[in-house]
Amino acid sequence: MSEPFPANEAHLQAEVLARALPHMQRYDDAVVVVKYGGHAMGNEDVARHFAQDIVLLEQAGVNPVVVHGGGPQIGAMLEKLGIKSQFAAGLRITDKATVEIVEMVLAGSINKQIVGFINEAGGKAIGLCGKDGNMVRARKATRTLVDPDSKIEQVVDLGFVGEPDTVDTMVLDQILGRELIPVLAPVAAAVDGGTYNVNADTFAGAIAGALGAKRLLLLTDVPGVLDTSKTLIPKLTIAEAHALIADGTISGGMIPKVETCIYALEQGVEGVVILDGKVPHAVLLELLTDHGAGTLITR
């Protein structure tokens, strides 16, 4: 079995393990859903560190579930094929040609690369998507935008973009607790047939809620939720998060991430953390040390 850290990071390994013992018991046999995405996925060293962290969690008695994105990789493939990407309300408008590429990249190359890294690190990963066992069935997503000139609301057709409608955990229930690590691509079957591309954060929130996860970790490209002076906010409640959205402190792309956190908490997740996936071993630092590594949002 491979070591959970490279030899040249022995100092970090020692720190984590020294502080981990009281925390490991808290997460023993608990489900932790980790959404892995952002540009950190494009860095092989960071990806391998992430895989080592996930294996160490499983070895420590945690039941990790990985949900991954792949926006940059999808964009690169579409560009290579001469298909122009369009976005609305932060979501990729997905026509029939695009959804076929999305499924190929997410459920194919990206999924199997992550599975490979985890297996190379000594784990036993299984790559799945929302279609497998009807795990996630989705409904068509709709978004309303306000025209800046006319101020009139317009419904945007996002094409084959969906939102989770139902989650069936039967397949995951058979996997978790058996030394297996599920790696999930956010592609789902449509309720009325077909395929939907689902935002990875939303997909992870639905999975975490259905499993009653102790933690949902959203690995992003930023340290977490920042205040007006750009300082990390270590902890928030749902009420405080709503207030920060209302006063504009939480804005732009962070709003849907925080809304996903709130949704997951309302579904029964104990705590949700937004943290920087580019920080080496961010998952372990968050779960197994006192100081954490991002913004924890709780009820």
Backbone torsions as a table, in degrees:
resi	resn	phi	psi	omega
1	MET	NA	135.7	-175.8
2	SER	-75.0	155.7	179.2
3	GLU	-70.8	145.8	-178.4
4	PRO	-69.7	-16.0	177.9
5	PHE	-137.6	148.7	171.4
6	PRO	-63.1	154.6	-176.4
7	ALA	-59.8	-33.5	-176.5
8	ASN	-76.3	1.6	176.0
9	GLU	-116.6	29.7	-177.1
10	ALA	-59.9	-33.3	-179.2
11	HIS	-64.1	-40.1	179.2
12	LEU	-71.4	-39.3	177.3
13	GLN	-58.6	-45.6	-178.5
14	ALA	-62.2	-41.6	-179.9
15	GLU	-63.4	-47.3	-177.0
16	VAL	-63.6	-48.0	-176.7
17	LEU	-66.4	-35.0	179.8
18	ALA	-64.4	-34.6	-177.8
19	ARG	-95.9	-6.5	-169.9
20	ALA	-78.8	-31.2	-169.6
21	LEU	-53.5	-48.8	-180.0
22	PRO	-66.8	-24.2	-178.3
23	HIS	-84.8	-33.2	-178.5
24	MET	-58.1	-40.3	-178.8
25	GLN	-63.7	-35.3	-179.3
26	ARG	-65.1	-31.3	-177.7
27	TYR	-103.1	9.8	-178.1
28	ASP	-60.3	122.9	178.9
29	ASP	66.2	11.0	178.5
30	ALA	-84.7	154.1	175.4
31	VAL	-90.6	129.0	174.4
32	VAL	-124.5	117.7	178.6
33	VAL	-96.1	128.1	-178.2
34	VAL	-118.9	116.3	173.7
35	LYS	-89.6	118.7	-175.2
36	TYR	-110.5	117.9	-178.2
37	GLY	-161.1	-161.0	-179.5
38	GLY	76.9	-173.1	-175.9
39	HIS	-74.1	-11.6	175.9
40	ALA	-61.3	-26.9	180.0
41	MET	-65.9	-22.8	-177.9
42	GLY	-84.6	-6.0	179.9
43	ASN	-102.0	112.9	-173.2
44	GLU	-63.5	-38.1	179.7
45	ASP	-62.7	-45.7	179.0
46	VAL	-63.6	-39.7	179.4
47	ALA	-62.3	-40.3	179.5
48	ARG	-69.6	-37.8	175.6
49	HIS	-62.4	-42.4	178.3
50	PHE	-59.1	-45.1	-180.0
51	ALA	-61.2	-41.1	178.4
52	GLN	-62.7	-39.5	178.0
53	ASP	-61.8	-44.8	-177.5
54	ILE	-64.3	-39.9	178.3
55	VAL	-64.7	-42.9	179.9
56	LEU	-63.0	-39.1	176.9
57	LEU	-59.5	-46.5	-179.2
58	GLU	-62.9	-40.0	179.2
59	GLN	-67.4	-24.6	-179.6
60	ALA	-86.8	2.8	176.5
61	GLY	99.1	3.8	176.2
62	VAL	-85.7	152.6	175.0
63	ASN	-106.5	89.0	-178.4
64	PRO	-80.4	142.9	171.8
65	VAL	-125.7	122.7	-178.5
66	VAL	-101.0	127.8	170.6
67	VAL	-116.5	127.9	-176.1
68	HIS	-118.0	152.9	171.5
69	GLY	-97.2	-150.6	179.8
70	GLY	164.4	28.2	-178.1
71	GLY	-53.6	-51.5	-179.7
72	PRO	-60.8	-39.0	-179.7
73	GLN	-68.8	-39.0	176.5
74	ILE	-63.3	-45.1	179.7
75	GLY	-59.7	-40.7	179.8
76	ALA	-65.0	-40.8	180.0
77	MET	-68.7	-41.2	178.4
78	LEU	-62.7	-40.6	178.5
79	GLU	-64.0	-41.3	179.2
80	LYS	-61.4	-34.5	-178.6
81	LEU	-90.4	1.9	178.1
82	GLY	76.2	23.3	178.2
83	ILE	-102.1	119.8	-176.0
84	LYS	-79.8	132.9	179.2
85	SER	-88.5	137.7	174.4
86	GLN	-126.6	144.3	-177.7
87	PHE	-127.3	150.3	174.1
88	ALA	-147.9	132.2	-179.8
89	ALA	53.9	34.8	177.1
90	GLY	79.0	4.3	-179.3
91	LEU	-116.8	145.5	180.0
92	ARG	-74.8	123.8	173.6
93	ILE	-70.0	122.1	-167.5
94	THR	-119.3	103.2	175.4
95	ASP	-85.1	-176.2	-175.0
96	LYS	-62.0	-41.7	179.5
97	ALA	-65.6	-39.4	-177.8
98	THR	-69.2	-40.8	-176.6
99	VAL	-65.1	-30.3	176.7
100	GLU	-66.4	-39.1	177.4
101	ILE	-69.8	-41.5	178.8
102	VAL	-57.6	-46.9	-179.5
103	GLU	-64.7	-41.2	-179.6
104	MET	-61.7	-44.1	-176.5
105	VAL	-75.2	-47.9	-175.9
106	LEU	-68.7	-55.0	-175.6
107	ALA	-81.6	-10.0	-179.5
108	GLY	-105.5	-96.6	-169.0
109	SER	-61.2	-46.7	-177.7
110	ILE	-66.3	-48.1	-177.9
111	ASN	-56.7	-47.0	-176.3
112	LYS	-72.9	-26.8	175.2
113	GLN	-65.8	-44.5	179.2
114	ILE	-65.0	-42.9	176.1
115	VAL	-56.8	-44.4	-179.7
116	GLY	-62.0	-43.8	179.9
117	PHE	-62.6	-42.6	-179.8
118	ILE	-65.1	-42.7	179.5
119	ASN	-65.7	-38.3	177.2
120	GLU	-64.3	-28.2	-179.7
121	ALA	-83.2	1.7	177.1
122	GLY	105.2	3.7	178.9
123	GLY	-93.6	-178.2	176.4
124	LYS	-129.8	89.0	-175.6
125	ALA	-94.5	149.1	176.2
126	ILE	-126.2	123.7	-179.8
127	GLY	-89.2	127.3	-178.6
128	LEU	-139.2	169.4	168.9
129	CYS	-134.4	176.8	-176.7
130	GLY	-62.6	-19.2	179.1
131	LYS	-72.6	-28.8	-174.4
132	ASP	-65.6	122.2	-179.0
133	GLY	63.3	23.5	-175.2
134	ASN	51.4	39.7	-177.2
135	MET	-57.8	-49.5	178.3
136	VAL	-128.4	123.4	173.0
137	ARG	-110.3	139.1	-170.4
138	ALA	-121.9	156.1	172.7
139	ARG	-112.3	159.3	-178.5
140	LYS	-62.2	131.1	178.2
141	ALA	-82.9	143.0	176.4
142	THR	-127.5	145.6	176.3
143	ARG	-136.2	144.4	178.4
144	THR	-116.4	124.9	177.9
145	LEU	-114.3	150.6	178.6
146	VAL	-99.5	122.9	177.2
147	ASP	-63.9	124.5	-174.7
148	PRO	-64.5	-24.8	-179.1
149	ASP	-88.2	-54.2	-175.9
150	SER	-84.4	-16.7	-176.2
151	LYS	64.5	16.7	-179.9
152	ILE	-91.9	135.7	178.2
153	GLU	-74.1	137.0	179.0
154	GLN	-129.1	133.2	176.7
155	VAL	-81.3	127.0	-178.7
156	VAL	-98.1	128.6	175.9
157	ASP	-85.3	112.0	-177.6
158	LEU	-88.8	0.8	-179.5
159	GLY	73.6	-130.8	-175.5
160	PHE	-89.3	52.2	174.3
161	VAL	-109.1	128.6	-175.4
162	GLY	-123.2	169.1	173.0
163	GLU	-126.1	143.3	-178.0
164	PRO	-55.8	132.0	177.2
165	ASP	-107.2	-48.2	176.0
166	THR	-137.6	150.4	175.6
167	VAL	-126.6	125.3	176.1
168	ASP	-109.8	114.3	-173.8
169	THR	-89.7	9.7	-174.8
170	MET	-54.4	-48.2	-178.9
171	VAL	-63.0	-45.5	-179.6
172	LEU	-65.4	-36.1	178.3
173	ASP	-62.0	-32.5	179.2
174	GLN	-75.7	-22.9	-175.5
175	ILE	-91.7	-46.4	-172.1
176	LEU	-66.1	141.3	-179.3
177	GLY	84.6	6.0	-179.5
178	ARG	-120.3	30.3	179.1
179	GLU	64.1	19.1	178.2
180	LEU	-109.3	144.3	-177.9
181	ILE	-118.6	109.4	178.3
182	PRO	-75.2	135.9	176.8
183	VAL	-120.1	114.6	-168.6
184	LEU	-110.5	130.6	172.7
185	ALA	-93.3	136.8	-174.9
186	PRO	-80.8	58.0	173.7
187	VAL	-115.5	131.1	-174.1
188	ALA	-129.7	156.2	173.6
189	ALA	-79.5	139.4	176.8
190	ALA	-75.2	145.3	178.6
191	VAL	-56.6	-36.5	-177.7
192	ASP	-102.0	20.3	179.6
193	GLY	97.5	151.3	-179.9
194	GLY	99.7	-165.4	-174.3
195	THR	-130.1	139.9	175.6
196	TYR	-122.7	140.1	169.3
197	ASN	-85.4	123.5	-176.9
198	VAL	-114.5	135.9	175.2
199	ASN	-54.8	131.4	-173.1
200	ALA	-63.8	-36.8	177.4
201	ASP	-61.6	-46.6	-179.2
202	THR	-63.7	-43.0	178.6
203	PHE	-59.3	-47.2	-179.6
204	ALA	-62.8	-39.0	178.4
205	GLY	-62.8	-41.1	179.6
206	ALA	-66.8	-42.4	178.5
207	ILE	-63.4	-46.5	-179.2
208	ALA	-61.4	-41.5	179.1
209	GLY	-63.9	-44.7	-178.7
210	ALA	-65.2	-33.2	-179.3
211	LEU	-86.6	-6.8	-175.4
212	GLY	60.9	44.7	-174.3
213	ALA	-63.2	146.8	175.6
214	LYS	-73.5	-35.5	177.9
215	ARG	-141.6	143.2	166.6
216	LEU	-117.6	121.3	177.9
217	LEU	-107.3	124.3	176.6
218	LEU	-105.2	102.4	179.1
219	LEU	-82.7	122.1	-174.1
220	THR	-127.7	-163.8	178.0
221	ASP	-102.2	7.8	-179.1
222	VAL	-128.0	160.0	-176.1
223	PRO	-64.6	-24.4	-176.0
224	GLY	151.6	-152.9	176.6
225	VAL	-83.3	129.2	-177.7
226	LEU	-108.5	148.7	175.0
227	ASP	-84.7	-173.1	-175.2
228	THR	-66.0	-20.2	176.8
229	SER	-95.8	12.1	178.3
230	LYS	66.6	27.7	175.9
231	THR	-98.4	139.1	-178.6
232	LEU	-62.5	133.6	173.4
233	ILE	-94.8	111.7	-172.9
234	PRO	-71.9	-31.5	-177.2
235	LYS	-141.8	144.3	176.1
236	LEU	-143.9	150.1	167.1
237	THR	-98.8	168.3	177.7
238	ILE	-57.5	-44.4	-179.4
239	ALA	-61.1	-42.5	179.6
240	GLU	-66.6	-37.8	178.5
241	ALA	-63.7	-43.5	177.3
242	HIS	-59.6	-41.0	-179.5
243	ALA	-64.7	-39.1	-179.8
244	LEU	-70.5	-30.8	174.1
245	ILE	-68.9	-42.7	-177.6
246	ALA	-64.3	-36.4	-177.3
247	ASP	-92.0	2.3	174.3
248	GLY	89.8	-1.5	178.4
249	THR	-64.0	-43.8	172.4
250	ILE	-93.3	119.6	-174.3
251	SER	-144.3	175.5	174.7
252	GLY	57.1	-136.9	-176.0
253	GLY	-68.7	-14.5	178.4
254	MET	-74.4	-23.9	-178.6
255	ILE	-60.3	-52.9	179.8
256	PRO	-63.2	-30.4	177.2
257	LYS	-65.6	-45.2	179.9
258	VAL	-67.1	-37.5	177.4
259	GLU	-63.7	-36.0	174.5
260	THR	-63.3	-41.8	177.4
261	CYS	-58.4	-46.1	-178.9
262	ILE	-63.6	-42.9	178.3
263	TYR	-58.9	-45.9	-178.9
264	ALA	-63.5	-41.1	178.7
265	LEU	-63.2	-40.5	178.7
266	GLU	-66.5	-23.5	178.1
267	GLN	-85.1	-5.3	175.7
268	GLY	117.6	-1.1	176.5
269	VAL	-67.2	138.7	-175.5
270	GLU	-72.5	-41.5	-179.7
271	GLY	-156.3	147.1	179.9
272	VAL	-125.0	137.2	-177.4
273	VAL	-124.1	130.8	171.1
274	ILE	-101.9	123.0	-176.7
275	LEU	-148.1	165.3	-174.8
276	ASP	-83.1	113.5	-179.3
277	GLY	-72.1	-10.9	179.7
278	LYS	-83.0	-13.6	177.9
279	VAL	-74.5	125.5	-179.4
280	PRO	-56.0	129.0	175.8
281	HIS	59.9	35.6	-179.4
282	ALA	-59.2	-36.5	-178.6
283	VAL	-61.9	-46.9	-179.6
284	LEU	-68.0	-40.9	179.6
285	LEU	-61.5	-35.9	179.5
286	GLU	-71.5	-46.9	-172.2
287	LEU	-85.1	-32.2	-167.6
288	LEU	-117.8	15.4	173.5
289	THR	-132.1	166.0	-176.2
290	ASP	-72.8	-35.0	-169.9
291	HIS	-86.7	-14.4	178.0
292	GLY	69.3	-171.8	-175.8
293	ALA	-145.7	9.3	-178.1
294	GLY	-163.4	-151.6	178.6
295	THR	-104.8	118.9	177.9
296	LEU	-93.1	125.5	177.6
297	ILE	-113.3	128.3	-179.2
298	THR	-130.6	170.3	178.0
299	ARG	-68.1	NA	NA
